[in-house]
Amino acid sequence: MLDEVIFNNIQKRDSKALEYLFDKYYEPLYLFARKLVYNPDVANDVVQIVFIKIWEKSSRIHLTHSLKNYLFISVKNECLQYLRSLKIRDNNNRLWALAYIEAMNIDSMDESLDELMVQIRLLIEKLPRQCKTIYKYRAFYGYKYTDIAGLMNTTENVVKVQMHRANRRLKEMFMNNQNLK
């Protein structure tokens, strides 16, 4: 209820209401965005863009759900838009696919999509131990190759080779697994 009052005040151009909303939701929205784009600077920019749009377009926004839900969906959409724009630099669309999988947790998706996500995670668990660990550090937590090398007491080159193997192996397993179709 308080969020709706705050949003009504934002629609009346009350900057203190926007500041309150920003202080309340910035951190959870930032953490969510970071899980989707794997880049702290981009995650920060995405969240700020969402708040700017709320301020600029508040008079045209009609909430059908809670304000919190609207904020998270807006961040998710901005993140996916950003990741789509990376197509030139990410030929495999790996970041977009991983972000989409993570974003499915926010929406109430049907059971078939939940099942697909479980199957993908099961495939990751089938990777050899070192490949799996490195893949999770990189894909799920956004660690840089140098950071992973330090954590695993190995070289950056070994990390890159293991990531390449993990990606190749996951692709093969995904293509060969009939249950994922």
Backbone as CSV, one residue per row, in Angstrom:
resi,resn,N_x,N_y,N_z,CA_x,CA_y,CA_z,C_x,C_y,C_z
1,MET,0.828,-1.198,0.000,0.000,0.000,0.000,0.870,1.259,0.000
2,LEU,1.938,1.243,0.785,2.828,2.395,0.860,3.457,2.684,-0.505
3,ASP,3.843,1.620,-1.223,4.448,1.811,-2.538,3.500,2.518,-3.498
4,GLU,2.226,2.193,-3.423,1.254,2.831,-4.307,1.100,4.322,-3.972
5,VAL,1.155,4.639,-2.694,1.103,6.052,-2.266,2.347,6.777,-2.779
6,ILE,3.488,6.124,-2.633,4.742,6.707,-3.117,4.659,6.933,-4.620
7,PHE,4.140,5.938,-5.344,4.036,6.071,-6.802,3.087,7.212,-7.179
8,ASN,1.983,7.331,-6.459,1.060,8.454,-6.710,1.766,9.793,-6.501
9,ASN,2.618,9.872,-5.488,3.376,11.101,-5.241,4.401,11.349,-6.353
10,ILE,4.992,10.286,-6.872,5.916,10.444,-8.006,5.165,10.994,-9.207
11,GLN,3.954,10.500,-9.422,3.138,11.014,-10.523,2.814,12.495,-10.337
12,LYS,2.826,12.947,-9.097,2.596,14.369,-8.796,3.903,15.152,-8.795
13,ARG,5.004,14.489,-9.263,6.331,15.098,-9.418,7.009,15.397,-8.086
14,ASP,6.770,14.553,-7.094,7.413,14.689,-5.791,8.760,13.966,-5.833
15,SER,9.842,14.728,-5.902,11.177,14.132,-6.023,11.576,13.360,-4.757
16,LYS,11.045,13.760,-3.608,11.337,13.036,-2.358,10.757,11.612,-2.424
17,ALA,9.619,11.459,-3.077,9.015,10.134,-3.225,9.886,9.250,-4.111
18,LEU,10.428,9.818,-5.165,11.329,9.059,-6.036,12.592,8.664,-5.271
19,GLU,13.102,9.581,-4.496,14.299,9.305,-3.692,14.026,8.176,-2.696
20,TYR,12.874,8.197,-2.065,12.496,7.132,-1.139,12.424,5.791,-1.864
21,LEU,11.783,5.772,-3.020,11.641,4.540,-3.804,13.008,4.013,-4.232
22,PHE,13.863,4.907,-4.660,15.216,4.533,-5.076,15.977,3.913,-3.903
23,ASP,15.932,4.568,-2.749,16.631,4.052,-1.567,16.095,2.683,-1.148
24,LYS,14.814,2.481,-1.290,14.187,1.231,-0.863,14.519,0.072,-1.814
25,TYR,14.560,0.331,-3.115,14.656,-0.759,-4.084,15.967,-0.842,-4.857
26,TYR,16.829,0.144,-4.743,18.043,0.116,-5.558,18.837,-1.174,-5.370
27,GLU,19.149,-1.516,-4.132,20.036,-2.669,-3.895,19.456,-3.981,-4.419
28,PRO,18.207,-4.343,-4.104,17.701,-5.615,-4.648,17.594,-5.598,-6.176
29,LEU,17.257,-4.454,-6.752,17.184,-4.361,-8.214,18.575,-4.470,-8.832
30,TYR,19.553,-3.847,-8.201,20.934,-3.923,-8.687,21.442,-5.363,-8.640
31,LEU,21.211,-6.055,-7.529,21.665,-7.442,-7.398,20.989,-8.339,-8.432
32,PHE,19.717,-8.089,-8.667,18.986,-8.850,-9.684,19.569,-8.580,-11.074
33,ALA,19.783,-7.310,-11.395,20.341,-6.947,-12.703,21.731,-7.536,-12.886
34,ARG,22.507,-7.536,-11.826,23.869,-8.065,-11.926,23.867,-9.553,-12.249
35,LYS,22.892,-10.288,-11.707,22.765,-11.707,-12.029,22.403,-11.903,-13.502
36,LEU,21.756,-10.932,-14.073,21.328,-11.071,-15.462,22.390,-10.620,-16.461
37,VAL,23.107,-9.553,-16.160,24.065,-9.020,-17.146,25.520,-9.312,-16.797
38,TYR,25.778,-9.824,-15.601,27.134,-10.213,-15.192,28.134,-9.076,-15.274
39,ASN,27.668,-7.855,-15.081,28.552,-6.703,-15.161,28.031,-5.648,-14.189
40,PRO,28.797,-5.323,-13.149,28.304,-4.382,-12.135,27.991,-2.990,-12.685
41,ASP,28.812,-2.497,-13.603,28.573,-1.163,-14.159,27.288,-1.125,-14.983
42,VAL,27.099,-2.145,-15.798,25.878,-2.212,-16.620,24.661,-2.386,-15.717
43,ALA,24.781,-3.218,-14.692,23.660,-3.424,-13.763,23.261,-2.098,-13.109
44,ASN,24.244,-1.326,-12.687,23.981,-0.013,-12.100,23.271,0.890,-13.111
45,ASP,23.769,0.914,-14.333,23.156,1.745,-15.374,21.711,1.327,-15.646
46,VAL,21.473,0.025,-15.709,20.127,-0.483,-15.981,19.147,-0.014,-14.908
47,VAL,19.540,-0.145,-13.656,18.644,0.254,-12.565,18.386,1.760,-12.618
48,GLN,19.409,2.527,-12.891,19.217,3.972,-12.988,18.297,4.336,-14.149
49,ILE,18.445,3.636,-15.269,17.569,3.875,-16.431,16.111,3.622,-16.050
50,VAL,15.877,2.549,-15.310,14.502,2.228,-14.904,13.928,3.347,-14.043
51,PHE,14.707,3.861,-13.101,14.203,4.941,-12.253,14.001,6.237,-13.049
52,ILE,14.871,6.496,-13.988,14.697,7.680,-14.840,13.404,7.559,-15.639
53,LYS,13.169,6.385,-16.200,11.940,6.173,-16.979,10.698,6.315,-16.108
54,ILE,10.781,5.838,-14.870,9.636,5.988,-13.966,9.354,7.464,-13.718
55,TRP,10.397,8.236,-13.523,10.223,9.668,-13.282,9.661,10.364,-14.522
56,GLU,10.244,10.053,-15.669,9.854,10.732,-16.904,8.478,10.292,-17.415
57,LYS,8.107,9.047,-17.198,6.878,8.510,-17.797,5.821,8.145,-16.759
58,SER,5.973,8.624,-15.542,5.066,8.206,-14.466,3.598,8.494,-14.784
59,SER,3.346,9.560,-15.488,1.954,9.898,-15.783,1.314,8.917,-16.770
60,ARG,2.152,8.202,-17.531,1.624,7.236,-18.507,1.677,5.802,-18.002
61,ILE,2.204,5.587,-16.811,2.325,4.235,-16.263,1.078,3.923,-15.445
62,HIS,0.456,2.810,-15.779,-0.718,2.339,-15.032,-0.376,0.963,-14.483
63,LEU,-0.218,0.900,-13.179,0.191,-0.348,-12.537,-0.960,-1.349,-12.524
64,THR,-0.656,-2.567,-12.996,-1.640,-3.646,-12.911,-1.271,-4.612,-11.791
65,HIS,-0.025,-4.551,-11.343,0.463,-5.368,-10.237,1.111,-4.423,-9.228
66,SER,1.844,-4.980,-8.320,2.509,-4.147,-7.321,3.634,-3.333,-7.972
67,LEU,3.997,-2.264,-7.335,5.089,-1.427,-7.825,6.395,-2.218,-7.810
68,LYS,6.590,-3.026,-6.789,7.792,-3.861,-6.701,7.871,-4.788,-7.911
69,ASN,6.793,-5.433,-8.251,6.749,-6.321,-9.413,7.059,-5.535,-10.688
70,TYR,6.477,-4.356,-10.809,6.722,-3.504,-11.979,8.211,-3.165,-12.096
71,LEU,8.837,-2.835,-10.978,10.263,-2.483,-10.989,11.121,-3.661,-11.436
72,PHE,10.868,-4.847,-10.892,11.667,-6.016,-11.251,11.457,-6.408,-12.719
73,ILE,10.235,-6.337,-13.185,9.973,-6.656,-14.587,10.649,-5.625,-15.490
74,SER,10.620,-4.371,-15.096,11.281,-3.324,-15.891,12.785,-3.548,-15.957
75,VAL,13.386,-3.909,-14.827,14.831,-4.193,-14.805,15.130,-5.400,-15.682
76,LYS,14.326,-6.439,-15.559,14.525,-7.635,-16.387,14.471,-7.265,-17.874
77,ASN,13.483,-6.492,-18.258,13.338,-6.109,-19.666,14.512,-5.259,-20.156
78,GLU,14.967,-4.335,-19.324,16.131,-3.517,-19.696,17.379,-4.387,-19.854
79,CYS,17.540,-5.357,-18.958,18.697,-6.258,-19.030,18.649,-7.093,-20.306
80,LEU,17.491,-7.640,-20.604,17.370,-8.455,-21.819,17.592,-7.610,-23.069
81,GLN,17.116,-6.374,-23.044,17.348,-5.475,-24.179,18.850,-5.212,-24.335
82,TYR,19.525,-4.974,-23.230,20.970,-4.764,-23.278,21.680,-6.000,-23.852
83,LEU,21.302,-7.168,-23.355,21.964,-8.395,-23.807,21.684,-8.675,-25.290
84,ARG,20.477,-8.341,-25.746,20.197,-8.499,-27.178,21.104,-7.590,-28.004
85,SER,21.416,-6.433,-27.471,22.273,-5.493,-28.205,23.708,-5.996,-28.313
86,LEU,24.078,-6.990,-27.505,25.429,-7.549,-27.537,25.609,-8.604,-28.616
87,LYS,24.589,-8.885,-29.379,24.652,-9.973,-30.351,25.915,-9.941,-31.191
88,ILE,26.360,-8.771,-31.555,27.553,-8.657,-32.387,28.767,-9.180,-31.646
89,ARG,28.856,-8.889,-30.357,30.017,-9.300,-29.573,29.856,-10.687,-28.948
90,ASP,28.646,-11.201,-28.867,28.386,-12.492,-28.244,27.703,-13.395,-29.262
91,ASN,28.501,-13.935,-30.173,27.945,-14.714,-31.277,27.133,-15.916,-30.821
92,ASN,27.458,-16.483,-29.692,26.720,-17.646,-29.205,25.482,-17.254,-28.402
93,ASN,25.295,-15.977,-28.166,24.182,-15.473,-27.355,24.152,-16.139,-25.980
94,ARG,25.301,-16.548,-25.493,25.387,-17.248,-24.219,24.888,-16.364,-23.073
95,LEU,25.318,-15.115,-23.055,24.895,-14.229,-21.963,23.389,-14.014,-21.979
96,TRP,22.836,-13.830,-23.179,21.397,-13.613,-23.286,20.645,-14.847,-22.789
97,ALA,21.096,-16.032,-23.207,20.428,-17.268,-22.807,20.507,-17.464,-21.294
98,LEU,21.675,-17.242,-20.715,21.823,-17.405,-19.263,20.955,-16.398,-18.510
99,ALA,20.926,-15.180,-18.998,20.101,-14.159,-18.344,18.623,-14.503,-18.461
100,TYR,18.239,-15.015,-19.606,16.837,-15.386,-19.792,16.453,-16.498,-18.822
101,ILE,17.357,-17.462,-18.666,17.097,-18.563,-17.730,16.956,-18.017,-16.313
102,GLU,17.857,-17.125,-15.899,17.776,-16.532,-14.568,16.506,-15.704,-14.413
103,ALA,16.130,-14.979,-15.466,14.947,-14.112,-15.401,13.670,-14.925,-15.265
104,MET,13.702,-16.160,-15.715,12.507,-16.999,-15.605,12.113,-17.187,-14.149
105,ASN,13.062,-17.024,-13.235,12.743,-17.171,-11.821,11.803,-16.073,-11.343
106,ILE,11.852,-14.908,-11.942,11.021,-13.791,-11.511,9.589,-13.953,-11.982
107,ASP,9.425,-14.361,-13.213,8.084,-14.518,-13.756,7.494,-15.848,-13.306
108,SER,6.193,-15.922,-13.283,5.537,-17.192,-12.987,5.416,-17.949,-14.303
109,MET,6.429,-18.755,-14.576,6.467,-19.474,-15.835,5.778,-20.824,-15.645
110,ASP,5.304,-21.394,-16.751,4.640,-22.686,-16.651,5.638,-23.795,-16.352
111,GLU,5.134,-24.959,-16.047,5.966,-26.053,-15.584,6.976,-26.509,-16.628
112,SER,6.627,-26.416,-17.913,7.559,-26.890,-18.941,8.832,-26.059,-18.956
113,LEU,8.726,-24.754,-18.734,9.920,-23.920,-18.685,10.717,-24.190,-17.415
114,ASP,10.021,-24.394,-16.305,10.715,-24.745,-15.067,11.454,-26.064,-15.241
115,GLU,10.802,-26.999,-15.907,11.422,-28.301,-16.159,12.661,-28.148,-17.043
116,LEU,12.575,-27.295,-18.057,13.716,-27.052,-18.935,14.885,-26.483,-18.135
117,MET,14.598,-25.544,-17.248,15.647,-24.950,-16.443,16.309,-26.000,-15.545
118,VAL,15.511,-26.873,-14.974,16.045,-27.944,-14.136,16.942,-28.852,-14.976
119,GLN,16.501,-29.182,-16.181,17.292,-30.066,-17.045,18.611,-29.414,-17.456
120,ILE,18.591,-28.131,-17.709,19.829,-27.432,-18.062,20.792,-27.463,-16.873
121,ARG,20.271,-27.205,-15.691,21.126,-27.252,-14.498,21.661,-28.669,-14.250
122,LEU,20.862,-29.677,-14.568,21.331,-31.057,-14.437,22.469,-31.345,-15.414
123,LEU,22.367,-30.790,-16.615,23.453,-30.964,-17.587,24.736,-30.311,-17.071
124,ILE,24.604,-29.156,-16.461,25.780,-28.484,-15.903,26.413,-29.363,-14.825
125,GLU,25.575,-30.013,-14.032,26.087,-30.881,-12.965,26.822,-32.104,-13.520
126,LYS,26.568,-32.469,-14.773,27.229,-33.625,-15.389,28.626,-33.292,-15.910
127,LEU,28.974,-32.020,-15.910,30.304,-31.638,-16.367,31.364,-32.196,-15.413
128,PRO,32.574,-32.422,-15.923,33.666,-32.809,-15.021,33.835,-31.736,-13.937
129,ARG,34.309,-32.159,-12.770,34.367,-31.293,-11.589,34.992,-29.928,-11.851
130,GLN,36.183,-29.894,-12.435,36.864,-28.617,-12.656,36.105,-27.753,-13.668
131,CYS,35.627,-28.360,-14.751,34.841,-27.615,-15.749,33.594,-27.017,-15.109
132,LYS,32.903,-27.832,-14.321,31.663,-27.395,-13.683,31.919,-26.219,-12.741
133,THR,32.943,-26.332,-11.923,33.254,-25.277,-10.963,33.590,-23.974,-11.684
134,ILE,34.445,-24.065,-12.674,34.844,-22.879,-13.439,33.640,-22.289,-14.167
135,TYR,32.834,-23.138,-14.766,31.652,-22.670,-15.491,30.705,-21.915,-14.560
136,LYS,30.474,-22.458,-13.380,29.577,-21.794,-12.429,30.144,-20.451,-11.972
137,TYR,31.441,-20.417,-11.664,32.051,-19.145,-11.268,31.854,-18.089,-12.355
138,ARG,32.060,-18.479,-13.586,31.994,-17.525,-14.702,30.545,-17.179,-15.064
139,ALA,29.736,-18.210,-15.297,28.383,-17.989,-15.823,27.391,-17.512,-14.776
140,PHE,27.449,-18.066,-13.577,26.450,-17.727,-12.569,26.854,-16.570,-11.682
141,TYR,28.152,-16.433,-11.424,28.605,-15.417,-10.486,29.379,-14.282,-11.138
142,GLY,29.678,-14.411,-12.431,30.300,-13.322,-13.178,31.759,-13.063,-12.869
143,TYR,32.457,-14.038,-12.290,33.876,-13.850,-11.998,34.670,-13.739,-13.296
144,LYS,35.737,-12.955,-13.252,36.656,-12.832,-14.386,37.600,-14.029,-14.366
145,TYR,38.189,-14.307,-15.530,39.105,-15.447,-15.636,40.246,-15.347,-14.620
146,THR,40.779,-14.143,-14.442,41.894,-13.986,-13.495,41.455,-14.287,-12.064
147,ASP,40.233,-13.871,-11.715,39.714,-14.138,-10.372,39.507,-15.634,-10.154
148,ILE,38.964,-16.300,-11.170,38.735,-17.745,-11.060,40.073,-18.467,-10.906
149,ALA,41.055,-18.040,-11.693,42.387,-18.659,-11.606,42.941,-18.531,-10.195
150,GLY,42.773,-17.368,-9.591,43.245,-17.161,-8.226,42.503,-18.034,-7.225
151,LEU,41.193,-18.126,-7.384,40.389,-18.945,-6.477,40.744,-20.425,-6.569
152,MET,41.071,-20.864,-7.787,41.313,-22.289,-8.007,42.798,-22.635,-8.028
153,ASN,43.626,-21.633,-7.740,45.071,-21.840,-7.690,45.599,-22.467,-8.991
154,THR,45.243,-21.835,-10.109,45.678,-22.298,-11.425,45.942,-21.080,-12.297
155,THR,46.223,-21.305,-13.564,46.517,-20.183,-14.458,45.251,-19.733,-15.189
156,GLU,45.301,-18.514,-15.663,44.187,-17.967,-16.431,43.965,-18.783,-17.708
157,ASN,45.039,-19.257,-18.291,44.948,-20.061,-19.508,44.175,-21.363,-19.253
158,VAL,44.450,-22.005,-18.132,43.736,-23.235,-17.779,42.239,-22.935,-17.629
159,VAL,41.922,-21.825,-17.010,40.523,-21.433,-16.827,39.849,-21.241,-18.182
160,LYS,40.515,-20.557,-19.099,39.935,-20.335,-20.426,39.706,-21.648,-21.157
161,VAL,40.672,-22.543,-21.077,40.531,-23.850,-21.744,39.362,-24.621,-21.132
162,GLN,39.255,-24.613,-19.806,38.172,-25.339,-19.140,36.805,-24.732,-19.476
163,MET,36.731,-23.408,-19.589,35.474,-22.758,-19.988,35.092,-23.173,-21.400
164,HIS,36.075,-23.193,-22.283,35.813,-23.617,-23.663,35.296,-25.054,-23.684
165,ARG,35.935,-25.917,-22.932,35.503,-27.322,-22.859,34.095,-27.435,-22.270
166,ALA,33.834,-26.678,-21.236,32.510,-26.719,-20.608,31.436,-26.275,-21.592
167,ASN,31.696,-25.184,-22.298,30.715,-24.694,-23.276,30.486,-25.712,-24.388
168,ARG,31.578,-26.285,-24.880,31.459,-27.284,-25.954,30.692,-28.506,-25.455
169,ARG,31.024,-28.959,-24.262,30.388,-30.147,-23.698,28.905,-29.902,-23.430
170,LEU,28.558,-28.738,-22.885,27.149,-28.416,-22.628,26.354,-28.364,-23.926
171,LYS,26.953,-27.773,-24.932,26.284,-27.694,-26.228,26.025,-29.094,-26.781
172,GLU,27.019,-29.971,-26.695,26.860,-31.352,-27.166,25.775,-32.073,-26.373
173,MET,25.826,-31.943,-25.049,24.834,-32.610,-24.209,23.436,-32.066,-24.482
174,PHE,23.330,-30.765,-24.655,22.042,-30.139,-24.916,21.465,-30.651,-26.228
175,MET,22.311,-30.728,-27.242,21.853,-31.169,-28.560,21.472,-32.663,-28.559
176,ASN,22.135,-33.452,-27.740,21.901,-34.893,-27.722,20.810,-35.329,-26.762
177,ASN,20.412,-34.457,-25.862,19.424,-34.826,-24.845,18.019,-34.671,-25.409
178,GLN,17.352,-35.761,-25.640,16.005,-35.745,-26.218,14.957,-35.126,-25.297
179,ASN,15.198,-35.169,-24.007,14.224,-34.635,-23.053,14.094,-33.125,-23.110
180,LEU,15.073,-32.442,-23.706,15.049,-30.977,-23.727,14.229,-30.431,-24.895
181,LYS,13.769,-31.265,-25.757,13.027,-30.776,-26.933,11.597,-30.504,-26.615
